Amino acid sequence: MDLRQLRYFVALATQQHYGKASEVLHVTQPALSRQIRLLEEELGVKLFERHARGAAPTDEARLLLERALFLLRYAEQTKADLLAMQREPRGPVAIGMSPGLAQQLTVLLTQAVLQYLPEVRLRFIEGFAPSLQSMLAQGEVDVALLIEPIERSNLQAVPLLKEQICLIGPPGDRRLRTARVGIRDLAGVPLVMTGLVKSGVRLELEAAAAGARVELKHVVEVETAEVARRLVLEGVGLTAHFAAAIKDDVDAGRLRAVPIEGLYLHRVLARAADRPVSRATEGVMGLLRMVVERHVREGRWPNAQLS
């Protein structure tokens, strides 16, 4: 088994059609078929079922696809690392974070990377904790901003900051005319719930409500904080989230954020512990920590404390 065979296999498994895969690879169909046949003979398994519309991957092929993508990415990273030893950090770095954090950090981190690591190419991937942990473990992202607890044992996490979850709504709402609220104060409050795939904010909120035997009143469920923000501005209900996501609205007097007692997000910077870290990834992790620390110290990340 060699890298060329794996590239041919990935192309066919992705395209599921010999003609299309051949076009992607810029090779003839007989050459592609021969490499796939040799790979099947070496592994002793059937990888594709031919049919009128193309080629369907078998269960064995789906397992191999996951491993092949990792091996090809690892090979590319090794090549980039060897080149990087001779010059400044360079190459792609994929970073994962929630949509709310992406709204805050993408511009600042991009500017820092362009200034200090001009040969590094950033790729931002938005998602919630479960999917980001999975992408880290599979090598689809190099580093991610996550919320504790970390479920996967092969991930290494460094504490970044602690952030309080807030009840958010119009500044004139009587329920927000206080310095802070308790979880029991949310009973009966119409809530715009974020995180259809169970974001860290939602998991913390629902766990606290269950512990206090408080039934939360869901008016509508949305995926991102931005959609929740728009609904709150239109008077649909209140929402629970971190205040930094709506800081511009708070500063402009359009919204008010009141901390919910005892509800915190513990943010960490995570990477896969079973893979070597490139110089480019190390550099991006350092710049990300610098950006976050500066953001907190300058008061642009409300209700947050550095770890």
Contacts in CASP RR format, 6 or more apart in sequence:
PFRMAT RR
TARGET T0000
AUTHOR 0000-0000-0000
METHOD contacts of the structure
MODEL  1
MDLRQLRYFVALATQQHYGKASEVLHVTQPALSRQIRLLEEELGVKLFER
HARGAAPTDEARLLLERALFLLRYAEQTKADLLAMQREPRGPVAIGMSPG
LAQQLTVLLTQAVLQYLPEVRLRFIEGFAPSLQSMLAQGEVDVALLIEPI
ERSNLQAVPLLKEQICLIGPPGDRRLRTARVGIRDLAGVPLVMTGLVKSG
VRLELEAAAAGARVELKHVVEVETAEVARRLVLEGVGLTAHFAAAIKDDV
DAGRLRAVPIEGLYLHRVLARAADRPVSRATEGVMGLLRMVVERHVREGR
WPNAQLS
1 39 0 8 1.000
1 42 0 8 1.000
1 43 0 8 1.000
3 71 0 8 1.000
3 72 0 8 1.000
3 75 0 8 1.000
4 35 0 8 1.000
5 35 0 8 1.000
5 36 0 8 1.000
5 38 0 8 1.000
5 39 0 8 1.000
6 68 0 8 1.000
6 71 0 8 1.000
6 72 0 8 1.000
7 25 0 8 1.000
7 72 0 8 1.000
8 21 0 8 1.000
8 25 0 8 1.000
8 27 0 8 1.000
8 32 0 8 1.000
8 35 0 8 1.000
8 36 0 8 1.000
8 39 0 8 1.000
9 35 0 8 1.000
9 36 0 8 1.000
9 39 0 8 1.000
9 47 0 8 1.000
9 61 0 8 1.000
9 64 0 8 1.000
9 65 0 8 1.000
9 68 0 8 1.000
10 65 0 8 1.000
10 68 0 8 1.000
10 69 0 8 1.000
10 72 0 8 1.000
11 21 0 8 1.000
11 24 0 8 1.000
11 25 0 8 1.000
11 32 0 8 1.000
12 18 0 8 1.000
12 21 0 8 1.000
12 32 0 8 1.000
12 36 0 8 1.000
12 48 0 8 1.000
12 55 0 8 1.000
13 47 0 8 1.000
13 48 0 8 1.000
13 57 0 8 1.000
13 61 0 8 1.000
13 62 0 8 1.000
13 64 0 8 1.000
13 65 0 8 1.000
13 68 0 8 1.000
14 21 0 8 1.000
14 65 0 8 1.000
15 21 0 8 1.000
15 24 0 8 1.000
16 54 0 8 1.000
16 55 0 8 1.000
16 56 0 8 1.000
16 57 0 8 1.000
17 53 0 8 1.000
17 54 0 8 1.000
17 55 0 8 1.000
18 29 0 8 1.000
18 32 0 8 1.000
18 33 0 8 1.000
18 54 0 8 1.000
18 55 0 8 1.000
19 29 0 8 1.000
19 32 0 8 1.000
21 32 0 8 1.000
22 28 0 8 1.000
22 29 0 8 1.000
22 31 0 8 1.000
22 32 0 8 1.000
25 32 0 8 1.000
36 47 0 8 1.000
36 48 0 8 1.000
39 47 0 8 1.000
40 46 0 8 1.000
40 47 0 8 1.000
43 60 0 8 1.000
43 64 0 8 1.000
45 58 0 8 1.000
45 60 0 8 1.000
46 58 0 8 1.000
46 60 0 8 1.000
47 57 0 8 1.000
47 58 0 8 1.000
47 60 0 8 1.000
47 61 0 8 1.000
47 64 0 8 1.000
48 55 0 8 1.000
48 56 0 8 1.000
48 57 0 8 1.000
48 58 0 8 1.000
48 61 0 8 1.000
49 55 0 8 1.000
49 56 0 8 1.000
49 58 0 8 1.000
57 65 0 8 1.000
66 138 0 8 1.000
69 138 0 8 1.000
69 140 0 8 1.000
70 138 0 8 1.000
70 139 0 8 1.000
73 139 0 8 1.000
74 275 0 8 1.000
77 276 0 8 1.000
77 278 0 8 1.000
80 90 0 8 1.000
80 91 0 8 1.000
80 92 0 8 1.000
80 278 0 8 1.000
80 280 0 8 1.000
81 276 0 8 1.000
81 278 0 8 1.000
81 279 0 8 1.000
83 90 0 8 1.000
84 90 0 8 1.000
84 91 0 8 1.000
84 278 0 8 1.000
84 279 0 8 1.000
84 280 0 8 1.000
87 119 0 8 1.000
88 117 0 8 1.000
88 119 0 8 1.000
89 117 0 8 1.000
89 119 0 8 1.000
89 120 0 8 1.000
89 278 0 8 1.000
89 279 0 8 1.000
89 280 0 8 1.000
89 282 0 8 1.000
89 283 0 8 1.000
90 119 0 8 1.000
90 120 0 8 1.000
90 280 0 8 1.000
91 119 0 8 1.000
91 120 0 8 1.000
91 121 0 8 1.000
91 278 0 8 1.000
91 280 0 8 1.000
92 120 0 8 1.000
92 121 0 8 1.000
92 122 0 8 1.000
92 123 0 8 1.000
92 280 0 8 1.000
93 120 0 8 1.000
93 121 0 8 1.000
93 122 0 8 1.000
93 123 0 8 1.000
93 142 0 8 1.000
93 143 0 8 1.000
93 278 0 8 1.000
93 280 0 8 1.000
93 281 0 8 1.000
93 284 0 8 1.000
94 123 0 8 1.000
94 124 0 8 1.000
94 125 0 8 1.000
94 140 0 8 1.000
94 141 0 8 1.000
94 142 0 8 1.000
94 143 0 8 1.000
95 109 0 8 1.000
95 122 0 8 1.000
95 123 0 8 1.000
95 124 0 8 1.000
95 125 0 8 1.000
95 141 0 8 1.000
95 142 0 8 1.000
95 143 0 8 1.000
95 144 0 8 1.000
95 145 0 8 1.000
95 284 0 8 1.000
95 288 0 8 1.000
96 124 0 8 1.000
96 125 0 8 1.000
96 126 0 8 1.000
96 127 0 8 1.000
96 132 0 8 1.000
96 135 0 8 1.000
96 141 0 8 1.000
96 143 0 8 1.000
96 144 0 8 1.000
96 145 0 8 1.000
97 105 0 8 1.000
97 124 0 8 1.000
97 125 0 8 1.000
97 126 0 8 1.000
97 127 0 8 1.000
97 132 0 8 1.000
97 144 0 8 1.000
97 145 0 8 1.000
98 126 0 8 1.000
98 127 0 8 1.000
98 128 0 8 1.000
98 129 0 8 1.000
98 132 0 8 1.000
98 145 0 8 1.000
98 199 0 8 1.000
98 200 0 8 1.000
99 126 0 8 1.000
99 127 0 8 1.000
99 223 0 8 1.000
99 224 0 8 1.000
99 225 0 8 1.000
99 226 0 8 1.000
100 224 0 8 1.000
100 225 0 8 1.000
100 226 0 8 1.000
100 245 0 8 1.000
101 145 0 8 1.000
102 124 0 8 1.000
102 126 0 8 1.000
103 225 0 8 1.000
103 226 0 8 1.000
103 245 0 8 1.000
104 244 0 8 1.000
104 245 0 8 1.000
104 295 0 8 1.000
104 301 0 8 1.000
105 145 0 8 1.000
105 288 0 8 1.000
105 291 0 8 1.000
105 292 0 8 1.000
105 295 0 8 1.000
106 124 0 8 1.000
108 291 0 8 1.000
108 295 0 8 1.000
109 122 0 8 1.000
109 284 0 8 1.000
109 287 0 8 1.000
109 288 0 8 1.000
109 291 0 8 1.000
110 122 0 8 1.000
112 287 0 8 1.000
112 290 0 8 1.000
112 291 0 8 1.000
113 120 0 8 1.000
113 122 0 8 1.000
113 284 0 8 1.000
113 287 0 8 1.000
116 287 0 8 1.000
117 280 0 8 1.000
117 283 0 8 1.000
117 284 0 8 1.000
117 287 0 8 1.000
119 280 0 8 1.000
120 280 0 8 1.000
120 283 0 8 1.000
120 284 0 8 1.000
122 284 0 8 1.000
125 132 0 8 1.000
125 135 0 8 1.000
125 140 0 8 1.000
125 141 0 8 1.000
128 195 0 8 1.000
128 197 0 8 1.000
128 198 0 8 1.000
128 199 0 8 1.000
128 200 0 8 1.000
129 146 0 8 1.000
129 147 0 8 1.000
129 198 0 8 1.000
129 199 0 8 1.000
129 200 0 8 1.000
129 203 0 8 1.000
130 151 0 8 1.000
130 197 0 8 1.000
130 198 0 8 1.000
131 197 0 8 1.000
132 141 0 8 1.000
132 144 0 8 1.000
132 146 0 8 1.000
133 144 0 8 1.000
133 146 0 8 1.000
133 150 0 8 1.000
133 151 0 8 1.000
133 152 0 8 1.000
133 155 0 8 1.000
133 270 0 8 1.000
134 152 0 8 1.000
135 141 0 8 1.000
135 144 0 8 1.000
136 143 0 8 1.000
136 144 0 8 1.000
136 152 0 8 1.000
136 155 0 8 1.000
136 270 0 8 1.000
136 271 0 8 1.000
136 272 0 8 1.000
137 152 0 8 1.000
137 154 0 8 1.000
137 155 0 8 1.000
137 272 0 8 1.000
139 272 0 8 1.000
139 275 0 8 1.000
142 271 0 8 1.000
142 277 0 8 1.000
142 278 0 8 1.000
142 281 0 8 1.000
142 284 0 8 1.000
143 269 0 8 1.000
143 270 0 8 1.000
143 271 0 8 1.000
143 281 0 8 1.000
143 284 0 8 1.000
143 285 0 8 1.000
143 288 0 8 1.000
144 269 0 8 1.000
144 270 0 8 1.000
144 271 0 8 1.000
145 160 0 8 1.000
145 267 0 8 1.000
145 268 0 8 1.000
145 269 0 8 1.000
145 270 0 8 1.000
145 288 0 8 1.000
146 155 0 8 1.000
146 157 0 8 1.000
146 267 0 8 1.000
146 268 0 8 1.000
146 269 0 8 1.000
146 270 0 8 1.000
147 200 0 8 1.000
147 265 0 8 1.000
147 266 0 8 1.000
147 267 0 8 1.000
147 268 0 8 1.000
148 157 0 8 1.000
148 266 0 8 1.000
148 267 0 8 1.000
148 268 0 8 1.000
150 157 0 8 1.000
150 268 0 8 1.000
150 270 0 8 1.000
154 272 0 8 1.000
154 273 0 8 1.000
154 274 0 8 1.000
155 270 0 8 1.000
155 271 0 8 1.000
155 272 0 8 1.000
155 273 0 8 1.000
156 270 0 8 1.000
156 271 0 8 1.000
156 272 0 8 1.000
156 273 0 8 1.000
157 268 0 8 1.000
157 269 0 8 1.000
157 270 0 8 1.000
158 268 0 8 1.000
158 269 0 8 1.000
158 270 0 8 1.000
159 266 0 8 1.000
159 267 0 8 1.000
159 268 0 8 1.000
159 307 0 8 1.000
160 267 0 8 1.000
160 268 0 8 1.000
160 269 0 8 1.000
160 289 0 8 1.000
160 292 0 8 1.000
160 306 0 8 1.000
160 307 0 8 1.000
161 267 0 8 1.000
161 292 0 8 1.000
161 296 0 8 1.000
161 301 0 8 1.000
161 304 0 8 1.000
161 305 0 8 1.000
161 306 0 8 1.000
161 307 0 8 1.000
162 264 0 8 1.000
162 265 0 8 1.000
162 266 0 8 1.000
162 267 0 8 1.000
162 304 0 8 1.000
162 305 0 8 1.000
162 307 0 8 1.000
163 242 0 8 1.000
163 244 0 8 1.000
163 264 0 8 1.000
163 265 0 8 1.000
163 267 0 8 1.000
163 301 0 8 1.000
163 303 0 8 1.000
163 304 0 8 1.000
163 305 0 8 1.000
164 242 0 8 1.000
164 243 0 8 1.000
164 259 0 8 1.000
164 260 0 8 1.000
164 262 0 8 1.000
164 263 0 8 1.000
164 264 0 8 1.000
164 265 0 8 1.000
164 303 0 8 1.000
164 304 0 8 1.000
165 201 0 8 1.000
165 204 0 8 1.000
165 205 0 8 1.000
165 240 0 8 1.000
165 241 0 8 1.000
165 242 0 8 1.000
165 259 0 8 1.000
165 260 0 8 1.000
165 263 0 8 1.000
165 264 0 8 1.000
165 265 0 8 1.000
166 240 0 8 1.000
166 241 0 8 1.000
166 242 0 8 1.000
166 243 0 8 1.000
166 257 0 8 1.000
166 258 0 8 1.000
166 259 0 8 1.000
166 260 0 8 1.000
166 303 0 8 1.000
167 175 0 8 1.000
167 176 0 8 1.000
167 181 0 8 1.000
167 185 0 8 1.000
167 186 0 8 1.000
167 189 0 8 1.000
167 238 0 8 1.000
167 239 0 8 1.000
167 240 0 8 1.000
167 257 0 8 1.000
167 258 0 8 1.000
167 260 0 8 1.000
168 229 0 8 1.000
168 232 0 8 1.000
168 238 0 8 1.000
168 239 0 8 1.000
168 240 0 8 1.000
168 241 0 8 1.000
168 243 0 8 1.000
168 246 0 8 1.000
168 255 0 8 1.000
168 256 0 8 1.000
168 257 0 8 1.000
168 258 0 8 1.000
169 176 0 8 1.000
169 232 0 8 1.000
169 237 0 8 1.000
169 238 0 8 1.000
169 239 0 8 1.000
169 255 0 8 1.000
169 256 0 8 1.000
169 257 0 8 1.000
170 176 0 8 1.000
170 232 0 8 1.000
170 233 0 8 1.000
170 235 0 8 1.000
170 254 0 8 1.000
170 255 0 8 1.000
170 256 0 8 1.000
171 253 0 8 1.000
171 254 0 8 1.000
171 255 0 8 1.000
171 256 0 8 1.000
172 256 0 8 1.000
173 238 0 8 1.000
173 256 0 8 1.000
175 181 0 8 1.000
175 185 0 8 1.000
175 189 0 8 1.000
175 238 0 8 1.000
176 238 0 8 1.000
176 256 0 8 1.000
176 258 0 8 1.000
178 258 0 8 1.000
179 258 0 8 1.000
179 259 0 8 1.000
180 258 0 8 1.000
180 259 0 8 1.000
180 260 0 8 1.000
180 261 0 8 1.000
181 258 0 8 1.000
181 259 0 8 1.000
181 260 0 8 1.000
181 261 0 8 1.000
182 260 0 8 1.000
182 261 0 8 1.000
182 262 0 8 1.000
183 208 0 8 1.000
183 209 0 8 1.000
183 212 0 8 1.000
183 214 0 8 1.000
183 260 0 8 1.000
183 261 0 8 1.000
183 262 0 8 1.000
183 263 0 8 1.000
184 212 0 8 1.000
184 214 0 8 1.000
186 209 0 8 1.000
186 214 0 8 1.000
186 216 0 8 1.000
186 240 0 8 1.000
186 260 0 8 1.000
187 214 0 8 1.000
187 215 0 8 1.000
187 216 0 8 1.000
187 217 0 8 1.000
188 215 0 8 1.000
188 216 0 8 1.000
188 217 0 8 1.000
189 217 0 8 1.000
189 237 0 8 1.000
189 238 0 8 1.000
190 217 0 8 1.000
190 219 0 8 1.000
190 236 0 8 1.000
190 237 0 8 1.000
190 238 0 8 1.000
191 216 0 8 1.000
191 217 0 8 1.000
191 218 0 8 1.000
191 219 0 8 1.000
191 237 0 8 1.000
191 238 0 8 1.000
191 239 0 8 1.000
191 240 0 8 1.000
192 219 0 8 1.000
192 220 0 8 1.000
192 221 0 8 1.000
192 222 0 8 1.000
192 228 0 8 1.000
192 231 0 8 1.000
192 232 0 8 1.000
192 236 0 8 1.000
192 237 0 8 1.000
192 238 0 8 1.000
192 239 0 8 1.000
193 202 0 8 1.000
193 216 0 8 1.000
193 218 0 8 1.000
193 220 0 8 1.000
193 221 0 8 1.000
193 222 0 8 1.000
193 228 0 8 1.000
193 239 0 8 1.000
193 240 0 8 1.000
194 201 0 8 1.000
194 202 0 8 1.000
194 221 0 8 1.000
194 222 0 8 1.000
194 223 0 8 1.000
194 224 0 8 1.000
194 225 0 8 1.000
194 227 0 8 1.000
194 228 0 8 1.000
194 239 0 8 1.000
194 240 0 8 1.000
194 241 0 8 1.000
195 201 0 8 1.000
195 202 0 8 1.000
195 221 0 8 1.000
195 222 0 8 1.000
195 223 0 8 1.000
195 224 0 8 1.000
196 221 0 8 1.000
196 222 0 8 1.000
196 223 0 8 1.000
197 223 0 8 1.000
200 265 0 8 1.000
201 240 0 8 1.000
201 241 0 8 1.000
201 242 0 8 1.000
201 265 0 8 1.000
204 263 0 8 1.000
204 264 0 8 1.000
204 265 0 8 1.000
205 216 0 8 1.000
205 240 0 8 1.000
205 260 0 8 1.000
205 263 0 8 1.000
206 216 0 8 1.000
208 260 0 8 1.000
208 262 0 8 1.000
208 263 0 8 1.000
209 215 0 8 1.000
209 216 0 8 1.000
219 236 0 8 1.000
219 237 0 8 1.000
220 231 0 8 1.000
220 236 0 8 1.000
222 228 0 8 1.000
222 231 0 8 1.000
225 239 0 8 1.000
225 241 0 8 1.000
225 245 0 8 1.000
225 246 0 8 1.000
226 245 0 8 1.000
228 239 0 8 1.000
228 241 0 8 1.000
229 239 0 8 1.000
229 245 0 8 1.000
229 246 0 8 1.000
229 249 0 8 1.000
229 255 0 8 1.000
231 237 0 8 1.000
231 239 0 8 1.000
232 238 0 8 1.000
232 239 0 8 1.000
232 255 0 8 1.000
233 249 0 8 1.000
233 254 0 8 1.000
233 255 0 8 1.000
240 260 0 8 1.000
240 263 0 8 1.000
242 265 0 8 1.000
242 303 0 8 1.000
242 304 0 8 1.000
243 250 0 8 1.000
243 257 0 8 1.000
243 259 0 8 1.000
243 302 0 8 1.000
243 303 0 8 1.000
244 300 0 8 1.000
244 301 0 8 1.000
244 302 0 8 1.000
244 303 0 8 1.000
244 304 0 8 1.000
246 255 0 8 1.000
246 257 0 8 1.000
247 300 0 8 1.000
247 302 0 8 1.000
249 255 0 8 1.000
250 256 0 8 1.000
250 257 0 8 1.000
250 302 0 8 1.000
257 302 0 8 1.000
257 303 0 8 1.000
259 303 0 8 1.000
266 307 0 8 1.000
267 307 0 8 1.000
269 285 0 8 1.000
269 288 0 8 1.000
269 289 0 8 1.000
271 277 0 8 1.000
271 281 0 8 1.000
271 285 0 8 1.000
277 285 0 8 1.000
292 301 0 8 1.000
292 306 0 8 1.000
293 306 0 8 1.000
295 301 0 8 1.000
296 304 0 8 1.000
296 305 0 8 1.000
296 306 0 8 1.000
297 306 0 8 1.000
END
